[in-house]
Amino acid sequence: MARMTDEEADFLDEYYTKNLPIPGPNGTGFFSKMRKTACSITVDDLSTKWLITKANASNKTPADIIEEMVREKMAVAV
């Protein structure tokens, strides 16, 4: 990874000094902006291992596997 120049570091320092992220549900930080589309969930070890194994075997991400499972459940419920 390339190192920052002094000018880049000074710019970022000044920018974030003047534009502090605001925490909370209506804030300006990364997680505040992404709260509707990106959320974290916690699952047990067995579920984690199963998801990772299934994802690796099908060349997908664990999120893809979960999405497929949810869509299957939704299709059956309709």
Steps between C-alpha positions, in 0.01 A plus 500: 500500500638839404577743775327837517683816414515781753254700288249213495532451875456872565192511275339201676587642841340834416197338331415271791571772755240723334257221398464267795279194444179521704410172671144377535214390275497830308874553504758546228731210588540185289279276712235768536479536123501125437270393785213406270707301251789367705443350839691240693347186643638246741460127451631201692821317407323211327304737276813699422696190402211371288463836320872524428516140377193544278632833367842355418348197330275712280749783443263754660510722806325409826267797435402344166415172672287678761326702230411183308364335816287802585362523146412129504313544828320804366396314184352214705316741729323677214 
